[in-house]
C-alpha cells in the first residue's frame, strides 16, 4: 500500500511547520509577562513616604490651627476704649512656645523652625524701624504656611482629593508639589531625611510666582 508512507511524511512535515510557527509566539507572550512583572515591581518600589509626610502635616495643621492661633506672638494694635493703640511688637516668649508646639508635630526640620523664628526677628526689626499700631501687621497679614489670605481651609477638609507629585533629588532630598484649588495656590514642599531616616519638611514655597 504505497499511499501510507506519503501520508505519514505529510503529517510529519505539518507538525514540524506548526512547531516552528508556535515557538516565536510563546516567546513573545513570555517577554510580555516579564515586562509587566518588571513594571509592577518598579511601581511597588516607589518611595511615597515624603508624600505621606506632607499629607500628615496638612492634617495636623488643619486639626491644630486653632491651637496655634492661641499663641499671642504679636503685641500691640488697638487697645480698650480708654487706652491709645500700642505699636506692634513681637513677644518672643510666645514665639518660642509656638515653635515648641510646632516641633512636637515631629514633621518639621530644625532648619524650617529656625527660618520660622527668623521671620519673627525680621518682623520685630521692621516694627522698630517703622512703628505702626493700626491695620494688619506688616509681614504677618497672611498665613505663613499657605502664603495666602484666601480660603485654604476648604482644601484641607478634602486632603484625600488632592493630587501630589513627588520629585526625588537624591536619597536624602525630595520635593512634593500640589495645588489647592479654592485659594488657587500651588506649593512645593522640600523634604529632607533626618538621622533616623524620617522625612521632615524643610521648606514651603509658593511656586505660582
C-alpha positions, 0 to 999 in steps of 0.5 A: 500500500504505497499511499501510507508512507506519503501520508505519514511524511505529510503529517510529519512535515505539518507538525514540524511547520506548526512547531516552528510557527508556535515557538516565536509566539510563546516567546513573545507572550513570555517577554510580555509577562516579564515586562509587566512583572518588571513594571509592577515591581518598579511601581511597588518600589516607589518611595511615597513616604515624603508624600505621606509626610506632607499629607500628615502635616496638612492634617495636623495643621488643619486639626491644630490651627486653632491651637496655634492661633492661641499663641499671642506672638504679636503685641500691640494694635488697638487697645480698650476704649480708654487706652491709645493703640500700642505699636506692634511688637513681637513677644518672643516668649510666645514665639518660642512656645509656638515653635515648641508646639510646632516641633512636637508635630515631629514633621518639621526640620530644625532648619524650617523652625529656625527660618520660622523664628527668623521671620519673627526677628525680621518682623520685630526689626521692621516694627522698630524701624517703622512703628505702626499700631493700626491695620494688619501687621506688616509681614504677618497679614497672611498665613505663613504656611499657605502664603495666602489670605484666601480660603485654604481651609476648604482644601484641607477638609478634602486632603484625600482629593488632592493630587501630589507629585513627588520629585526625588533629588537624591536619597536624602532630598525630595520635593512634593508639589500640589495645588489647592484649588479654592485659594488657587495656590500651588506649593512645593514642599522640600523634604529632607531625611533626618538621622533616623531616616524620617522625612521632615519638611524643610521648606514651603514655597509658593511656586505660582510666582 
